[in-house]
Amino acid sequence: MIESVSPGGGTSTPVRCLESAGPGSHTGPVRRAYTVCVRHIEPATREQASQLARLINLAGEGIPEYLWEGMREGAETALDVGARRASRDDGGFSYRNARVCVEDGNILGMVLAYAQPDPLDIGDIEEYPGFLRPLVELEAMAPGSWYVNALATFEAWRGRGVASALLEDTHARAAGAGCASVSLIVASTNEPAMRLYERFGYRAEGERPVVPFGGCLHGGRWVLMCRPVTPSIDT
Ligand SMILES: CC(C)(COP(=O)(O)OP(=O)(O)OC[C@H]1O[C@@H](n2cnc3c(N)ncnc32)[C@H](O)[C@@H]1OP(=O)(O)O)[C@@H](O)C(=O)NCCC(=O)NCCS
């Protein structure tokens, strides 16, 4: 939800999924017709920056748009600012940190993740705006983890395994990068996301009350959730 710097890159992973072809496709009491689609999870590109900005904003509980609003230049909208930042080669929101789930050329969802430094020095917490301090403090509790900064699926594609596939890809990348855990921060009020993470074995390791900001979508708490992974390379 907040920006920091790390490298991106990586390879494409095919994801097989079964989708019912609909009620008219049934040919008998036991046989059902299915179409088999092949989804890919692949590194995002600079050209996808506008869609990445939309997805980062969906994941950020109102924070990205609030921050981008204050960075507008000329006739830019907040989402234009997000796209400009996502198209950069560096910065936490860079397209280089993003992996997209693609089907038939359409982006269905995205995960933006990278390794946190270890040790993780946050400097003087008083220098951050009040509403970001809880998030910075929670991030700092998971040094050296593979940090999921943003995960989102476009509305039309939810409930079809897109985020689950992106999380599986994330766990493999974390292991490949030599990380022993994956961390993320979720709002306690975000029930679909909490359910998803718990199903994947994430456990709460810390929490802070949400500090309201302009455009704040909810109260509640920010929850740091972590899940162990087995590093697949020597560190
Ligand atoms: C949270 C979020 C990322 C989940 O994305 P998603 O692609 O819908 O997630 P999945 O499809 O993998 O899983 C969602 C549910 O669909 C179910 N599901 C997965 N594949 C399915 C399929 N083929 N058919 C039916 N249901 C399926 C899952 O079991 C899961 O069920 P649950 O709600 O009981 O846990 C999505 O709601 C989102 O983008 N929200 C806004 C952004 C956000 O909050 N991001 C997280 C910030 S920390």
The ligand as an SDF file (V2000), in Angstrom:
LIG
                    3D

 48 50  0  0  0  0  0  0  0  0999 V2000
   -9.6970  -10.2890   -2.2970 C   0  0  0  0  0  0  0  0  0  0  0  0
   -9.6270  -10.5270   -3.7980 C   0  0  0  0  0  0  0  0  0  0  0  0
   -8.2120  -10.2070   -4.2840 C   0  0  0  0  0  0  0  0  0  0  0  0
   -9.9340  -12.0080   -4.0930 C   0  0  0  0  0  0  0  0  0  0  0  0
   -9.7730  -12.2230   -5.5010 O   0  0  0  0  0  0  0  0  0  0  0  0
  -10.4810  -13.4100   -6.2790 P   0  0  0  0  0  0  0  0  0  0  0  0
   -9.8210  -13.5110   -7.6130 O   0  0  0  0  0  0  0  0  0  0  0  0
  -11.9490  -13.2210   -6.2680 O   0  0  0  0  0  0  0  0  0  0  0  0
  -10.0870  -14.6470   -5.3450 O   0  0  0  0  0  0  0  0  0  0  0  0
  -10.3590  -16.2020   -5.6470 P   0  0  0  0  0  0  0  0  0  0  0  0
  -11.3220  -16.3480   -6.7610 O   0  0  0  0  0  0  0  0  0  0  0  0
   -9.0460  -16.8910   -5.7550 O   0  0  0  0  0  0  0  0  0  0  0  0
  -11.0140  -16.6460   -4.2830 O   0  0  0  0  0  0  0  0  0  0  0  0
  -12.2320  -15.9980   -3.8650 C   0  0  0  0  0  0  0  0  0  0  0  0
  -13.3060  -17.0410   -3.5660 C   0  0  0  0  0  0  0  0  0  0  0  0
  -13.7170  -17.6590   -4.7620 O   0  0  0  0  0  0  0  0  0  0  0  0
  -13.6440  -19.0830   -4.6020 C   0  0  0  0  0  0  0  0  0  0  0  0
  -13.2890  -19.6620   -5.8950 N   0  0  0  0  0  0  0  0  0  0  0  0
  -12.0540  -19.7300   -6.4110 C   0  0  0  0  0  0  0  0  0  0  0  0
  -12.1090  -20.3390   -7.6170 N   0  0  0  0  0  0  0  0  0  0  0  0
  -13.4090  -20.5900   -7.8490 C   0  0  0  0  0  0  0  0  0  0  0  0
  -14.1090  -21.1750   -8.9440 C   0  0  0  0  0  0  0  0  0  0  0  0
  -13.4760  -21.6210  -10.0480 N   0  0  0  0  0  0  0  0  0  0  0  0
  -15.4530  -21.2650   -8.8850 N   0  0  0  0  0  0  0  0  0  0  0  0
  -16.1000  -20.8090   -7.7630 C   0  0  0  0  0  0  0  0  0  0  0  0
  -15.4990  -20.2430   -6.7040 N   0  0  0  0  0  0  0  0  0  0  0  0
  -14.1680  -20.1490   -6.7490 C   0  0  0  0  0  0  0  0  0  0  0  0
  -12.5800  -19.2830   -3.5850 C   0  0  0  0  0  0  0  0  0  0  0  0
  -12.6940  -20.5330   -2.9240 O   0  0  0  0  0  0  0  0  0  0  0  0
  -12.8360  -18.1340   -2.6550 C   0  0  0  0  0  0  0  0  0  0  0  0
  -13.8850  -18.4520   -1.7710 O   0  0  0  0  0  0  0  0  0  0  0  0
  -14.0380  -17.7310   -0.3700 P   0  0  0  0  0  0  0  0  0  0  0  0
  -14.5520  -16.3430   -0.6530 O   0  0  0  0  0  0  0  0  0  0  0  0
  -15.0010  -18.5670    0.3670 O   0  0  0  0  0  0  0  0  0  0  0  0
  -12.6650  -17.6940    0.2470 O   0  0  0  0  0  0  0  0  0  0  0  0
  -10.6910   -9.6880   -4.5720 C   0  0  0  0  0  0  0  0  0  0  0  0
  -11.9140   -9.7590   -3.8900 O   0  0  0  0  0  0  0  0  0  0  0  0
  -10.2930   -8.2270   -4.7290 C   0  0  0  0  0  0  0  0  0  0  0  0
   -9.6330   -7.8600   -5.6870 O   0  0  0  0  0  0  0  0  0  0  0  0
  -10.7470   -7.3750   -3.7900 N   0  0  0  0  0  0  0  0  0  0  0  0
  -10.4260   -5.9350   -3.8480 C   0  0  0  0  0  0  0  0  0  0  0  0
   -8.9560   -5.7060   -3.6100 C   0  0  0  0  0  0  0  0  0  0  0  0
   -8.5180   -6.2640   -2.2690 C   0  0  0  0  0  0  0  0  0  0  0  0
   -9.2350   -6.1760   -1.2840 O   0  0  0  0  0  0  0  0  0  0  0  0
   -7.2870   -6.8110   -2.2480 N   0  0  0  0  0  0  0  0  0  0  0  0
   -6.6850   -7.3470   -1.0390 C   0  0  0  0  0  0  0  0  0  0  0  0
   -6.0690   -6.2260   -0.2580 C   0  0  0  0  0  0  0  0  0  0  0  0
   -5.1130   -6.8510    1.1050 S   0  0  0  0  0  0  0  0  0  0  0  0
  1  2  1  0
  2  3  1  0
  2  4  1  0
  2 36  1  0
  4  5  1  0
  5  6  1  0
  6  7  2  0
  6  8  1  0
  6  9  1  0
  9 10  1  0
 10 11  2  0
 10 12  1  0
 10 13  1  0
 13 14  1  0
 14 15  1  0
 15 16  1  0
 15 30  1  0
 16 17  1  0
 17 18  1  0
 17 28  1  0
 18 19  1  0
 18 27  1  0
 19 20  2  0
 20 21  1  0
 21 22  1  0
 21 27  2  0
 22 23  1  0
 22 24  2  0
 24 25  1  0
 25 26  2  0
 26 27  1  0
 28 29  1  0
 28 30  1  0
 30 31  1  0
 31 32  1  0
 32 33  2  0
 32 34  1  0
 32 35  1  0
 36 37  1  0
 36 38  1  0
 38 39  2  0
 38 40  1  0
 40 41  1  0
 41 42  1  0
 42 43  1  0
 43 44  2  0
 43 45  1  0
 45 46  1  0
 46 47  1  0
 47 48  1  0
M  END
$$$$
